[in-house]
Amino acid sequence: MEDAPRSGRGWRRVAGLLLVGPMLGVSSIASMIAVPFIALSVILGARRLGALVVTGLAIAVAVGGLPRDAIWYLERGWAVLLAGWFVALTLRWPTVGFFPRALAAVLGTFTIVVVFFEAQPGNWTYVDWLVTERIMRGTDAAVSALAGMVRLFGDPEAPLSGRLAAAVYQAGEQQGRAFPALLGLSSLAALGVAWWGYVRLALGNDMGVGPLRDFRFNDHLVWLFVVGLVVLGVGSGEGAERAGTNILVFMGGLYALRGAAVVVFLSGGLSLMGFVLLLFGVLILPPLLFFGALVIGLGDTWLDLRSRVKTLVGNDEGRGG
């Protein structure tokens, strides 16, 4: 059931990772891709023409962008810390797979940021306000766009449903509360694109990021999910509730991805049409698909479904069945 990696499949993985940033919508994924790519090219080396050209483009992305407001500097600061951690971990453990290094880089960056805000709590209040205000501006734009679509495809005089507008604003508020977790997930996706691009352009190999069907991580991380449940369930105060929520959203996203990997493995792979249908489902039925994949991913921690299937297939082949 295990196929040899096929060259050219990496583009599909990168396309999926690139969609994560806009879907989560809490930060510009461009700078989080550009800065780590620059760091990898400068520190690890990139002598091929294509890598040098893309490095130049990445520099333009990293230093460009308007307006250069507080959010612009916050995004670049986060990207620099993220890139520093990832490159340092890559130099220290070059043979370790991509995801453990990327996850450690994200957690390391969060550690530095948390220590900084613990020392200067007033800065966190300001950053929280900045991010929430930007998210709500985006929510206003989304409601306006939906109202325009209603007028375009329906009654030109019909207003947007109050219930639909309220649901959109509620989603925006939840996104604001969970933006640290969503930022962490976006950072993992951005590091995946940057690492794949560096390996592809500098080394000529498109296997920098493995196929979705093989995605897994250390089973002991389930205890971090449990910690989130405990903090949310028994913690008191706004801080505990928000911390528990963000832990659950971050780990829930990882376990949902692991569940999707199990489904792709059991179905024999993901074709281009399957990728399109999956994307359509994520956009139309996100809660249903997310919780279904989350349950499968958590179950895989104890059941290790892919290994069981491989064992069964191997036994059947051994019996000639």
C-alpha positions in Angstrom: 0.0 0.0 0.0 3.1 2.2 0.3 4.0 4.0 -2.9 7.4 5.4 -3.6 7.5 9.2 -3.6 6.9 10.6 -7.0 8.7 13.7 -8.2 6.4 16.7 -8.9 3.9 15.9 -6.1 5.4 18.6 -3.9 3.6 21.4 -5.8 0.3 20.0 -4.6 1.5 20.0 -1.0 2.7 23.6 -1.3 -0.6 24.7 -2.8 -2.4 23.3 0.2 0.0 25.0 2.6 -0.4 28.3 0.8 -4.1 28.2 1.3 -3.8 27.9 5.1 -2.8 31.5 5.7 -5.8 33.1 3.9 -8.2 30.5 5.4 -7.0 31.3 9.0 -6.7 35.0 8.2 -4.8 36.3 11.2 -1.5 37.3 9.6 0.2 37.9 6.3 1.7 34.5 5.4 4.0 36.2 2.8 6.4 37.6 5.3 6.4 34.4 7.3 7.5 32.5 4.2 10.0 35.2 2.9 12.0 35.7 6.0 12.7 32.0 6.8 13.6 31.4 3.1 16.1 34.3 3.2 17.6 33.0 6.4 17.9 29.5 5.0 19.5 30.8 1.8 22.0 33.0 3.5 23.0 30.7 6.3 22.7 27.3 4.7 23.8 28.5 1.2 22.0 28.9 -2.1 24.2 29.0 -5.2 21.7 28.0 -7.9 20.4 30.7 -10.0 16.7 30.0 -9.2 17.4 30.1 -5.5 19.2 33.4 -5.8 16.4 34.9 -7.8 13.7 33.8 -5.4 15.9 35.0 -2.5 15.9 38.5 -4.1 12.1 38.3 -4.5 11.8 37.2 -0.8 13.8 40.2 0.3 11.5 42.5 -1.6 8.5 40.9 0.1 10.1 41.0 3.5 11.0 44.7 3.3 8.0 45.8 1.2 4.3 46.1 2.0 2.3 49.1 2.9 1.3 50.7 5.2 4.3 50.2 7.6 2.2 50.4 10.7 2.5 48.5 14.0 1.1 45.3 12.5 3.8 45.4 9.7 6.6 45.5 12.3 4.9 42.9 14.5 4.6 40.4 11.6 8.3 40.9 10.6 9.4 40.6 14.2 7.5 37.3 14.6 8.9 36.1 11.2 12.5 36.9 12.3 12.2 35.0 15.6 10.5 32.1 13.7 13.2 31.9 11.1 16.0 32.1 13.7 14.6 29.2 15.7 14.0 27.1 12.6 17.5 27.7 11.1 19.2 27.1 14.4 17.3 23.8 14.9 18.1 22.8 11.3 21.8 23.4 11.9 21.7 21.5 15.2 19.6 18.5 14.0 19.9 18.4 10.2 18.7 14.8 9.9 15.5 15.3 11.9 12.3 15.6 9.8 10.8 18.9 8.9 7.7 18.9 11.2 9.5 18.3 14.5 11.9 21.2 13.7 9.0 23.4 12.6 6.9 22.7 15.6 9.8 23.3 18.0 10.5 26.6 16.2 6.9 27.7 16.6 6.9 26.7 20.3 10.3 28.4 20.8 9.0 31.6 19.3 5.9 31.5 21.4 8.1 31.1 24.5 10.1 34.2 23.8 7.0 36.2 23.1 5.3 35.0 26.2 8.3 35.9 28.4 8.4 39.3 26.8 4.8 40.0 27.4 5.0 38.7 31.0 7.7 41.3 31.6 5.7 44.0 29.9 2.0 43.0 30.1 0.8 46.4 28.8 2.3 45.6 25.4 0.2 42.4 25.1 -3.0 44.4 25.6 -2.0 46.7 22.8 -1.1 43.9 20.4 -4.3 42.1 21.2 -6.2 45.2 20.4 -4.3 45.8 17.1 -4.9 42.2 15.9 -8.6 42.1 17.0 -9.2 45.5 15.3 -7.7 44.2 12.1 -9.7 41.0 12.2 -12.9 43.0 12.8 -12.1 45.3 9.8 -11.8 42.1 7.7 -15.1 40.9 9.1 -16.8 44.2 8.1 -15.4 43.7 4.6 -16.7 40.2 4.5 -20.2 41.3 5.5 -20.1 44.0 2.9 -19.0 41.5 0.2 -21.8 39.1 1.2 -24.3 41.9 1.0 -23.0 42.7 -2.4 -23.4 39.1 -3.6 -27.0 39.0 -2.3 -27.8 42.1 -4.2 -26.0 40.9 -7.3 -27.5 37.4 -7.5 -30.8 38.1 -5.7 -33.1 41.0 -5.0 -31.1 44.3 -5.6 -33.1 45.9 -2.8 -32.8 42.9 -0.3 -30.6 43.5 2.8 -28.3 40.9 4.1 -29.9 38.6 6.6 -29.3 39.7 10.1 -28.7 36.2 11.3 -26.0 35.6 8.6 -24.3 38.9 9.4 -24.4 38.1 13.2 -22.8 34.7 12.4 -20.0 36.3 10.5 -19.3 38.8 13.2 -19.4 36.0 15.8 -16.9 34.0 13.8 -14.7 37.1 13.6 -14.8 37.5 17.4 -13.9 33.9 17.9 -11.0 34.3 15.4 -9.8 37.2 17.4 -9.8 35.2 20.7 -7.9 32.3 19.1 -5.5 34.3 17.0 -2.3 33.0 18.8 -3.3 29.5 18.0 -4.2 30.4 14.4 -0.9 32.3 14.1 1.0 29.2 15.2 -0.8 27.0 12.6 -0.1 29.6 9.9 3.6 29.7 11.0 3.8 25.9 10.5 2.3 26.2 7.0 4.7 29.1 6.2 7.7 27.2 7.3 6.6 24.3 5.2 6.5 26.4 2.1 9.8 28.1 2.9 11.6 24.8 3.6 10.1 23.1 0.5 11.1 26.1 -1.6 14.7 26.1 -0.3 15.1 22.4 -0.7 13.6 22.5 -4.2 15.6 25.5 -5.5 18.9 25.1 -3.7 19.1 21.3 -3.7 16.9 20.3 -6.6 14.7 18.0 -4.4 10.9 18.4 -4.1 10.6 16.2 -1.0 11.3 18.9 1.6 7.8 18.4 2.9 6.5 14.8 2.9 3.1 13.7 1.6 0.0 14.3 3.6 -0.7 10.6 3.9 2.4 10.2 6.0 1.8 13.1 8.4 2.1 12.2 12.1 3.8 13.5 15.2 4.8 12.4 18.6 1.9 10.7 20.4 2.9 12.3 23.7 1.7 15.6 22.4 -1.8 14.4 23.2 -1.1 15.5 26.8 -0.8 19.1 25.6 -4.4 18.7 24.2 -5.4 17.3 27.6 -3.8 20.2 29.3 -5.9 22.5 27.2 -9.1 20.7 28.2 -8.1 20.9 31.9 -7.2 24.6 31.8 -10.5 25.4 29.9 -12.6 23.2 32.2 -11.3 24.0 35.7 -9.4 27.3 35.1 -10.9 30.5 36.3 -10.7 33.9 34.8 -10.4 35.3 31.3 -6.7 34.4 31.0 -7.2 30.7 31.8 -10.2 30.5 29.5 -8.3 32.1 26.6 -5.2 30.0 27.2 -7.2 26.8 27.2 -9.0 27.8 24.1 -5.8 28.6 22.2 -4.2 25.3 23.2 -7.2 23.3 22.1 -7.4 25.2 18.7 -3.7 24.7 18.0 -3.6 21.1 18.9 -7.0 20.5 17.4 -5.7 21.8 14.1 -2.8 19.4 14.2 -5.0 16.4 15.1 -7.5 17.3 12.4 -4.6 17.3 9.9 -3.5 14.0 11.2 -7.0 12.7 10.8 -7.0 13.9 7.2 -3.7 12.1 6.7 -5.3 8.8 7.9 -8.3 9.3 5.6 -6.0 10.0 2.6 -3.8 6.9 3.5 -6.8 4.6 3.7 -8.3 5.9 0.5 -5.1 5.2 -1.4 -4.1 8.8 -2.1 -5.5 12.2 -3.0 -6.0 12.9 -6.7 -6.3 16.5 -8.1 -10.1 16.2 -8.2 -10.0 14.8 -4.6 -8.0 17.9 -3.6 -10.5 20.2 -5.2 -13.4 18.4 -3.5 -11.7 18.4 -0.2 -11.1 22.2 -0.5 -14.7 22.7 -1.4 -15.8 20.7 1.6 -13.5 22.7 3.9 -15.0 26.0 2.7 -18.6 24.8 2.8 -18.7 22.4 5.8 -15.7 23.4 8.0 -17.1 22.4 11.4 -18.3 19.0 10.3 -15.1 18.1 8.5 -12.9 19.6 11.2 -14.5 17.6 14.1 -14.6 14.4 12.1 -10.9 14.7 11.2 -10.1 15.7 14.8 -11.8 12.5 16.2 -9.9 10.3 13.7 -6.6 12.1 14.5 -7.0 11.6 18.2 -8.0 8.0 17.7 -4.9 7.4 15.6 -2.8 8.3 18.7 -3.8 5.1 20.4 -4.9 2.9 17.4 -2.1 3.8 14.9 -4.5 2.9 12.1 -1.9 3.2 9.3 0.5 0.7 10.9 -2.4 -1.7 11.6 -3.5 -1.5 7.9 0.1 -2.1 6.7 0.4 -5.1 9.1 -2.9 -6.6 7.8 -1.9 -6.1 4.2 1.5 -7.6 4.8 -0.1 -10.7 6.5 -2.5 -11.1 3.6 0.3 -11.0 1.1 2.3 -13.5 3.1 -0.7 -15.9 2.9 -1.0 -15.3 -0.8 -4.4 -13.6 -0.2 
